């Protein structure tokens, strides 16, 4: 599970263009991994979310209503590595947004 979701993050960096066309198929797997019982899988899910958020803009923004609650929950994870990696997701997701684009997502 860990390797599978980590691979999705690596694919996002190297093959973002074709991945954008398949986000509807990929994102449910990443979201499921973010809730895994194993903290290493959750950490890799955060890595994948961060990579997808960085490299699959603007298409990934359509998943904001799913990504942000997951990220905010993982900021409170019991594992410090998961917390740190969820900060990375938040940074990558919001990096290219204008301030007016971020405010509605935080409500």
ABEGO torsion letter per residue (X at the ends): XAAAAAAAAAAAAAAAAAAAAAAAAAAAAAAAAAABABAAAAAAAAAAAAAAAAAAOAAAAAAAAAAAAAAAAAAABABAAAAAAAAAAAAAAAAABBAAAAAAAAX
